[in-house]
Amino acid sequence: MPIEKLQIDRFLESGKNNPVLDVRSPGEYIHAHIPGAYNLPLFTDEERKVVGTTYKQEGREAAIKIGLDYFGPKMRQMVETVESLVDAGSPSSGSRQVLVHCWRGGMRSAAVAWLLDMYGFRVFTLAGGYKSYRNWVIETFSLPFSFIILGGYTGSGKTYILDELERKGAAVINLEKLASHKGSAFGDIGMPDQPTQEMFENVLSHELRTFFDKDQAAPIWMEDESQRIGFINLPNTLWNTMRRSPVRFMLIPFEERLKHIVQEYGTLNKERMAKAILRIQKRLGPMETKTSLQMLEAGDIESCFRILLTYYDKQYSKALNNRDQLQSLLTTMDCAAVNATANADKITQKEFSII
């Protein structure tokens, strides 16, 4: 059968059940890719550079010849790799369908698709390549989502409540988990490296589309975040939708939150904690910075965090009060302690009463 080009929606739908082969170079793939795609590079990063330079300096035909020199010795290995992927994915179904894409749906995907088609696979390529996929990602953030924003001062255990809501069947997106960062100046401590901005957007768009395609009217719960999470920025259109969304704000006593923060952060690396304090010293103030560092060095974690939590409460209050139409969006719930199960139950009961 002839190689068929699919538009992005059909390509991604088919990719749920068939291998997606990203034939871009390893560097392109590492920077960002379609979630779940397998990297089957036609060229290494260096080879891609050589072919590109040749194309600019000597023209298309010269570049193709060099590309063929690189491609030829890899053909058998590429076929066998894809064969293993297909067999591992559906060993009993007999399906030998694969999906192939490069950057713009040009020569790289065409070359690999030709090889796999010749061998006997049913091959589909992505019209417009990865570039069309990125357009799909960006369009996602402008969809009319229905969000409910979970708010609360630092140390309220909002992430754990989202986990409980998810266990109860709610649609939840954990932005901090996707960004590999807890949001504050201390948010990278004990966390894996953050993804690239592009990869974060790719994964986020897939999670959003999953819920939106299932039920456009169903609310999606997310934590109240600054637009910037570590080095990651929430896309402007999505951020604006979040700012217009209802907020369920948990009001938990300061001492309860302090106790939770000490338990969660008290065992983290002191040197990294000190560097994080210094990053916010201009806003924290010279006296508070000096005192918090002294308390940290002395091992008085509670006194150190008392200063920091007071600072973050002021910052959060300021950001919350700057929100347009705050009174019509905000619902406050008094919670006695940082207890994910109890507070998730209270939120769930409150939602039914609001509805």
Secondary structure as GFF3:
##gff-version 3
##sequence-region A 1 355
A	DSSP	beta_strand	4	6	.	.	.	ID=ss1
A	DSSP	alpha_helix	8	14	.	.	.	ID=ss2
A	DSSP	beta_strand	20	22	.	.	.	ID=ss3
A	DSSP	alpha_helix	26	31	.	.	.	ID=ss4
A	DSSP	beta_strand	38	39	.	.	.	ID=ss5
A	DSSP	alpha_helix	45	58	.	.	.	ID=ss6
A	DSSP	alpha_helix	60	71	.	.	.	ID=ss7
A	DSSP	three_ten_helix	72	74	.	.	.	ID=ss8
A	DSSP	alpha_helix	75	89	.	.	.	ID=ss9
A	DSSP	beta_strand	97	101	.	.	.	ID=ss10
A	DSSP	alpha_helix	107	119	.	.	.	ID=ss11
A	DSSP	beta_strand	122	126	.	.	.	ID=ss12
A	DSSP	alpha_helix	129	140	.	.	.	ID=ss13
A	DSSP	beta_strand	147	152	.	.	.	ID=ss14
A	DSSP	alpha_helix	158	167	.	.	.	ID=ss15
A	DSSP	beta_strand	171	172	.	.	.	ID=ss16
A	DSSP	alpha_helix	175	179	.	.	.	ID=ss17
A	DSSP	alpha_helix	197	214	.	.	.	ID=ss18
A	DSSP	beta_strand	220	223	.	.	.	ID=ss19
A	DSSP	beta_strand	228	229	.	.	.	ID=ss20
A	DSSP	beta_strand	232	233	.	.	.	ID=ss21
A	DSSP	alpha_helix	236	243	.	.	.	ID=ss22
A	DSSP	beta_strand	247	251	.	.	.	ID=ss23
A	DSSP	alpha_helix	254	265	.	.	.	ID=ss24
A	DSSP	alpha_helix	270	279	.	.	.	ID=ss25
A	DSSP	alpha_helix	281	284	.	.	.	ID=ss26
A	DSSP	alpha_helix	286	298	.	.	.	ID=ss27
A	DSSP	alpha_helix	301	321	.	.	.	ID=ss28
A	DSSP	alpha_helix	326	329	.	.	.	ID=ss29
A	DSSP	beta_strand	330	334	.	.	.	ID=ss30
A	DSSP	alpha_helix	340	354	.	.	.	ID=ss31
###
